[in-house]
Amino acid sequence: MMKKILTISILYISLIISLQADDISDFQIEGMSIGDSLLDYFSEEEIKNFYRDDFPGSKKFYQLTIRSSKLKIFDALTNGFKSSDKNYIIYSLGGALQFPNDIDGCLKKKDEIFYEIKELFSEVSKNKSYTRKQDEDTTGESKFHSTDFTFYSGESVRIMCIDFSNKFEQDGYIDNLRVFINSTEYRKWINEEAYK
């Protein structure tokens, strides 16, 4: 299948998207795609040293937070894997990039990604944008600005900027851009099982 590749540049962020794709397998973050094995990028020893996060409602999947000098674009990745899978096949792929004291810069880059994805995938997805309070901040002063793309085949892409309040920034929290790509199975699990 002949593919035309478009690179969306967000500072140094590259999300590579196939113009003819109707699912998320052609999105890449740090060269990784849904369905890849993390073992193609890191040794098992490295993987076992990444921070693991389990969910309260179901142990079917877990997440690893990946911080490594091998990352060229993002400050960190958050990838989702099946608990029983020793091949570390990626079901969810996320990247985070810090924007210290620059929520406007974050929102500008978020909008650039949004318009590119909308132009490419409007026929195979729907999208919605919203702003909500950030759960970590009980004062309600910290917010996140999100745009979700839901593909008719069930996959999803979320682009968001987290805008922490001044108090949270003084405590070390940093405004950041996040991009998440979820397979159909992972998206269904996170919505229906992970937090129950």
N, C-alpha and C positions, 0 to 999 in steps of 0.2 A: 504494500500500500504506500503510495507516494504521499509524503507528508511535507507540509510547509510549516516551518517552525518560526514562531514569533517569540522574541525575548522581551519581557517586560522588565525594564530596569528601574529598580527602586534603590536609589543610591547604588549599592553594589549588589542588590538583590536580583536574582534572575529566576523567574518562574517560566519554564519552557512549556508551551502549549501547542498542541497540534491543531491546526485549523480544521481538520476533517474529523477530529475525535468527537464521539458522542458520550464518552465517559471520562473518568478521571485518570485513567492509566497513563495518559500522556503528560500530565502535570508533573513537574519535578521541583524538588526543593533540595539544594545541595547535591544535585545529580541523582537523587533517590526518587522512586515512584512507588505508588501503591502496588503491592504484589512482589516487590523486590525483597531479597533477603538482606538483613542488616549485616550478615557475615560477609557480604561482598564489599563492605565498606570498613568494618571494624573486626578485630579478632574477638574470639569468644571471651578472652581474658578482659579486653577492654569493655565489652558489653556487660560483663558481670560487675564491673565497677561503676556503671552508670546508675544514677538514682532511680529506684523503682517505686512506682506509685500504684497501689491497688485501690479498688473501689468498694464501697460498703455494701452494695446490693448484689454484686455478682463477681465471681472470680474468673469468668470466661476469658476476659481480656485484662491486660495491665498496660501501664505506660512506662516508658523509660525517658528520662530527661538526659539529653546528650549534650555534654559540654566537652569540646575537644579542639585541639590546635588544628585538626584536620578540617574543621569548618571554615570555609572561605567567605561566606556571605552572612550567615546568621550568627547571633551570639549563642543560641541554643536551639536544639530540636526537641520536640516531644512526640515520640512515635508510639503507636499502639500495636500490641502483639497478642496472639492467643496464648493463654497460660500453658497449654500443653505442647506448644510448638517449639521444638529444639532447633529449627531452621531460622527462627526469628523473621518470619514473613511479615512485612509491613501492611497493616490494615488501616492505620491512621498515621498521617504524616503532618507534622506541624513545625513551623519555624517562628522564632521570636527575634526581633531586633530592637535594641533600645534607642529611644529618642529623648535623652536627658533634657528636661526643661524645654521641650520642643514639640508640644502636642500639635501645633499647627503644621509643622513639617511632617509629622506622622499622618495627620488627616489628609494632607495633600498627596502623599504617596499612596495612601489607602484608596483615594479617589481615582488615581491613575490606574491602579490595578483593577478597580471596579469597572471603569469604562472599557478597558481592554477586554476583560472577561465577558462583559455584557455584549460587546460587539461580536465576539467570536462565538458565544454559546447561547444567544438569546432564543434560538430555535429549539434547543434541547434542554433548557433549564428555565426556572423562574427565580426571581430574586426579591429580597426585601431588606430594607435598611431600617435601623432603629438605634436608639440610645437608651441605656438603662443604668441603674446604680450598680456599682461594683460591690459584690457580696462581701469582700474582705473589709470594707469600710462601712461600719454600722451608722456613721453620721450621714451617709448618703451623699457626701461631697465628691467622692471619687466616682467616675463614670466610665463606661465603655461604649464606643461607637462601632457598631457592627453592620456588615452586609453579608447576608447568607445567600448563596446560590444553591438551589436544590435541583439536581438533575432528574428528569423524568424517569430515568433508570434507577434512581434511588441514592446515588452518591451525592456528596455535598462538598462545597468549598465555603469557608468562612474567612473573611478579612476583617480584622478589628484593630482599633486603637484603644489602649487603656490609658485614661487620663486620671492620674492619682492626685488627690488633694495636696495642698502644701504641707499639711501635717504628716501625711504618709510619705511624701518626698523627703521630709526631714528625718524620717525613720529609715531611709534607705531605699524606698520604692522608686522605681524609675518608669516614666511613661514609655510605652513600647507598642510596636506594631506586631501583630501575630497573624499568621496565615495557617489555616488548618484544611487538610484534605482528608475526607473520610470515605471509606468504602461503604457500600450499602449495608453490609452485615454489621460493621462497626457502628455506623450511624443508628441503626435500629437498636442495637444493644445499649448504646449510651443514652438513648431517649427512653427506653423501656425497662432496662434492667440495672444499669450501673449504680444508680443512686437509690434504689428501693430497698 
